[in-house]
Amino acid sequence: MFRNIRMFRLASDWPETEEGLDRKLEQATFKPCGSYTEESAGFEPPGGEGEALARRVGGADLLRLRVQTRVLPAAAINEALEERIKGFQERTQREPTRREKRDLKDEVHAELTPKALLKSQRIWGCVLLKESVLAVDTSSEAQAELFVDTLRRALGSFQVTPLAFKQPVSQLLTQVFLGSGPPNFVPGRECKMLDPSVGRASVSWQDIDLRDTAVQKHVRDGLHIDRLAMQFDETASLVLDQDGVVRKLKLEGLMDEDAELDEHPLAQLDAQFVVTAAVMAKLLIALKRQLGGYG
């Protein structure tokens, strides 16, 4: 749950109650792919079948989007297309034109789609009510937009903007990297740098002491920090990039090895979500303080 995070600020009213949100989400519940549907997305109960479509715990709402797609490998389409083209040649005694090849490929695709296997992906979402921030558990911009679009289908006039601060996140990354950042942000052992003078040229450092002068010299000589691993407030480790996207989030001590294994799954989910939402809110407040507030 929430390994990677893209965040958005809410610019529309959010349902005041869990029940009200649940009713809204019913407008965009998950429905399996039809025979000729290649993708279907909708919300499903985060607590499991029979539960509500939203779960409000500790001042945050938990949502789960299910995305189902038909798996139709290009190799399978190409192989079937070869047979279709061969049959066309035998019937007409000529090569198909480009348009005819395209039509034959469309026919193959339509025939194979209902036979394709299905696979599902779940994307978690969380709304931190006090901060009016939506966090989506993905580093992919496309997946985050799909989550937002599905919410918009459920809520109607729903508007969000990518989370931004008054000062650039890159400023904080550089300070933390050089050891002059706030004490609750400690550099880790992973970093990616960009060379602004050579297009998108980059260099990545993995599992290395970033305090080494030979490593830090690159930034002092002009390279920019694109992403940086860090320890936050002794409660979480993460990689933060200059766009504010969180990757590789890991909460310290989240899973207690001595916890009762027979605890109800819903109680386990609530406990995990309460801790996760609290750390995300704490991180947001710290970023807001260091970067002059939301932009």
N, C-alpha and C positions, 0 to 999 in steps of 0.2 A: 504493500500500500504506500503510495506516494514516494516512489524512488526518484522520479524526475518531476519538476514542477514548472509550469508556465502560469503566470499570474495576470489577472485582469481586474481592473477597478469597475465596480458596478456603477452604471450611470442611469439605472432605472430602479424603480421600487422593487423590493424583494418581498415575497409573501411573508406575512407576519407570524404565521404559525406553521408547524409541521404538517398539520392536516390540510391547510390551504395550499401548501407547496405540493403535497401529494396529489391533490385534486388537479392542480395545474399540469403536473407531470403525466397524468393519465392521457393527456392529449398527444403525448409522444412516447407511449410505451413501446417496448421492443416487440416487433413482429418478425418471425422468421422469413428468410428469403423465399419468394415465390419461385415457381419453376423457371421463370425467365428473368428473375431479378438477380443482379450480380452482387448487390450490397444492400444491407438493411441495418439501420441504426436506431436505437431507442433505449429508453431507461428501463432498468429492471431493479427490483428491490435489493438494496445493498446488504440487507440482513438475511437474504435468502427468500425462497418462494413462500408466499403467504404473508410476507411483511409489507410495510408501506414502501412507496417508491422513494421516500426521503427519510433520513433519520437525523433528528436534531438532538445533539448531545453537547453539553458544555459550551454553549454559545456558538456552535458551528453546525452546518448542515452537510450531511454526507450523501453523495449521489453516486450512481454507477451506470455508465453507458455501456451497452453491449453493441458491438459492431460485428455483424456476420457477413462473410464474403464467400463467394463460390471460387474454389481453387481450380483454375483452368490453365494449365501450363502452356506456354507458347509452343513448346516442342510438340505437344499433343495436337494443337491446332495446325501446325505446319505439316505434320505427318498426314493428317486427314486431308489437308488442302492438296498435298501432292497427289493423293489418290483421286481427288475431285478433278484436278487439272488433267490428269491422265485420261480420265473418263471423257472429259470435254474434248480432248484432242482426238480420241477414237471416234467420237460422234461426228465431229465437224471437220476432221482432217486439217486442222490449223491450230496455231497457237492462240490462246485467249488474249484479248487486248488488256491493257492495264485496268480499265474499268470492269471488264468481265472477271478478271482475277480478284478484284476487290469484292464484286458481288458473290463470287464463289466462296471467298473467305467469310463473308457475312453469313452465308448459308451454313457453313461449317460451324461457325461460332454459335449460331442459333440452335443447331442440332445438338451440340455438345453441352451447352449451358445447363439444361435440366439434369444432365448426368454427372455434372461436376460435384466434387466433394465440398462440404461446407466446413468452415472453420470460424471460430468466434474469438474476439478479443474484448477484454473488459478494460474500460478506462475510468478510473476513479476521479471524482470531483468533490471539491469542498468549498463552501462559502463561509468565510469568517465574518460573522454578522457585525461585530463591533467595528471592524476595519472596512467593511463593504468590499471585500476582495474575494474573487473567485480563483481558486487554485486548481489546475487540471494536471493530473498525474501523467505527464508526457513531456518529452523534450521536443517533440515534433510540432511544428507550427500548423501543419495540415490537420493533425489529429486534434489539436486544441481548437482549431476553427470548427471542425466537425462537432465537437462537444458543444461549443457556443451556438452553432447553428441549430442543433437539436434542442437546446434550451430555448432558443428563440421560437422554434416551432411550438413548444409547449406553452411558453409564457406570453407569446404575442409580441408586443412592443418592448423587447428586451435589448438594452444597449450596454455594451461594455467597451472599455479601451484597454490596450495592453498597459500593464503597470509601468509607470515611469516615475522618476524622482527629479527634484529640481536640479540636483547635481548628478553628473554621470557616474554610473556604477564603476566604470574603469578607474575613476579617481580613488575609490576605496580599494580596488584590487591592487593598484600600484602601491598605495600606502601600506597595506598588509604585507605585500611581497617584500617591500624594502624594510619592514620591521618598524614602521612608524605609525601603524594603524591602531585602532582602539584595542584595549586589552582583551575584549571578548571575541576578537577575531584573530586567530593564530594560523599562520600559513602551514599548509600540509606538505605533501611531497609530490605534487603534480601541478603542472603549469603548461599553458600554451601561449606562445608569443607571436605577434604579427609584426612584419616589417612594413611600415606604411610607405616606404620608398620603392617597394618592389611588388606592387599589386597586392595579391593575397598570399604572398610567401609567408610561411609560418615555421616555427620550430616548437616541438613538444618535449617536455621533460616528464619522465615517469619514475616514480619511486626514487627520488634523489633529494638531497638536502638543498633546498632552495636558498638557504642562507649562505651557501658557498659564494665567495666573491667572484669566481669565474662565471657563475650562473647569473648573479645579479648585475654583472658588468654589461650584459646584453641590454637590459632595460635602461641602465644609466647611459648607454650609448645610443639609445633612441628606439629600441623595440617597444611595442605596446603589449600590455597584458590583455589577452583575450579571455582566458578563463584561469581560475586558480582554485586549487583545493585548499580547504581551510577547516579548522576546528572552530565551532561556534559555541561559546559560553559553556564549554565542557559538557554540553548536552547533545551535540550533533556534529557529525562530519559531513561535508558536502563539497561540491565543486560549483562555483558561481561564475557565470560569464558576464561579459560587459553589457549584454542585453537584459540582465536580471534573471536569466533562466537558471534554475537550480538543477544540478545533476548529481547522481550517486548519493542521494541523501540517506544517511544512516543515523538512527537515533541511538545514543548510548544507553545501554541497559534497558531497552524497550522490552525485550523478551526475558522474563525472569525464569531461569532454569528450574527454580523451586516452585513455580506456579502450579496449581492443581490442573492436571491434564484433562480432568473430566468436567471442567468449567463449561457452562453452556456457551455454544459458539457465538450467540448474540452478545453475551456478556464480554467475551473475549474481543469481539469486534469493537464494542463500545469502549473498552479499556484502551485498546490500541489507538482508536481514533481520538480519544480525549487527549492522550499524550502527544500524538502527532499534530493535532490542531493547535495545542498549546505551544509546541515548539515553533510551528510555522508562524503563529501570531507573534511570538517573542522575536523571531528573526525579522519579521516585517517591521516591528517597532524599532528594532536596532538599526535596520537599514534606513528607515525614515529619519531617525535621529541623526545618523551620520551624513545623510545626503540631503538634508535641508527640507525634508517633507516630500509629499507626493507632488509630482509635476502636473 
